[in-house]
């Protein structure tokens, strides 16, 4: 099976954002939902808002790096569910605006990323598959976990996007 960088990224990120938006809808419906924006699993972890912001950054920067295009800039100042959904919608709209051919042309492009003190080299395809997508889902999963831990009635089918 052959899969392009576009097919491995754009539909995956968009679906993940749709699921994340549905999870936020369920959280907002809670009587005390607004408190969840600043909830976190541990003191050294990002808040729910931070998880959404990092999922957004991971997806947009992955597409930008692979396609060598300029991503949008967001201020990381979302404090409401409406603002988080706007961030998701803006990220999805931008990802959808990037031409498939631009992403596919970048599949073999060499990329280098520094994590802590170590430089890591990738092809664009290996960066996508071994870092960007796992990192994206780390943040989506952590957002799910924050909500679940704080009593939002969500389960595995919600995370998988089959309970809407």
N, C-alpha and C positions, 0 to 999 in steps of 0.2 A: 504494500500500500504506500502510495506517495501522498504526502500532505504538504501543502505550501505553508510558508510562514504566515500568510494572510489567514488561511483556513485554521491554522493552529492558534491564532491569536485573536483576531477581530471578533468572530462569533463567540469565542470562549469568554473574552472580556465582557462583551455586551450581555451575554446570558448571566454571567456572574453579577453584573451591575443590576440587572432586572430582579434577580433574587434578592440582592442586598436592599434594593428599594422596597420590595415587598416585606422584608423583615423590618425595615424602618417603619412602614405603615402599621404593622402589628404592634410595634413598640409604642408608637405615638398614640395608639388607641387605648393604651393603659391609662388608668385614672391618674397616675403620677408619672406618665411617660416622659415628660420634659427632663426629669432628673437623670434619665438614662444617657443623655447626651454626654455627661461628664463621668459616667460610670466606667470603671476599669476592672480588670481581673486581679491585678497586683499593683503595688505602688510604683514599680518601675516600668509599667506597661502604659501604652497610650490609651486614651479614653476612647469611647465609641466614636466620637467625632474624629479623633486622630486615626482610628482604623479606617474609616471611610476615606479620609484625606490620603492616607498612604496607599490604599487600594487604587484610588484615582491616579496618584502620582506614578505608581508602578506601571499601570496600564498605559498611560499617556507617554511616559518616558520610554517604555519598551517599543511602542510604535514609532516614536520619534527617532530613537536610535537606529532601529532597523531600516526605516525609510529615509533617514537623514532629512527630516522635516522639523520645523519649529513647533513645539507643543504650546498649548495655551498656558498661561500663568494663572494660578489661583492663589489667593492670599492665606489660606488655612485659617480662616476666621469664622467658620460656620458654627453657630450656636443654637440652631433650631433644626427640627426635622425638615422643614421646608427648605432651609438653606443647604442641608445635606443632600436632599433630593435634587436641588438645583445643581449642585456640584456633580452629582452622578449624571444628570441629564446633559450637562455641559461636556463632561468627559466623553460620554457615549456619542454625542453629536460630533465632537471633534474626531474621534476614532473613525466614525462612519464617513467622515469627509476625506479621509486619506485614501488616495487612489490605490486600489489593489495592486496595480503594476509597480508602484513605488515600493510597496512593502515586499513584494515578491522579488524585485530587483536587488533588494538588500540582503537576501537570505545568506549569502556567503561572506558578507562584509565582516571584516575583523572588528571586534569590539574589545575594549579593555575597561574594566571597572575595578576600583580600589575598595576593598572591604577591610576595615581597620588598617593595618599596616601592610597588607598584602595585595599586590596587583594580580588580577585574574584576567586571562585572555580567553576570548570566546569567538566563535563565528556568531553571526546574528542568530542563526537557527539554534545553536546550542545555548546561547544566552537566553533566548526565549523559553526553551524547553527545560533548562536546568536551573534557571534563576527567576526570570520574570514571572512566569505562570505560577510556580510554587510560591513565590513571594506574594503575588496578588491573592492567591487563595489562603495564605496565612492570615492576611488582614481581613478577608471576608469571613473566614472561620472564626477569627478572634472576635469580630463584631457579633456574629451569631452567638458565640460563647458568652459574651458580656450580657446579651439580652436574655439568653436562657438562664444564666446564673442569677439574673435579677428578676426572674419570675415571669418573663414573657412566655406565653403559651405557644411555643414553636417547637418543632421536632425535625427529625431527619428529612422528612418529605418537604418541609418548608425550605430547608437548606438546599435540597436538590431541585427545588422549583416545581414540585409536582403536587403541591397542596394548596394552590391558589384557586 
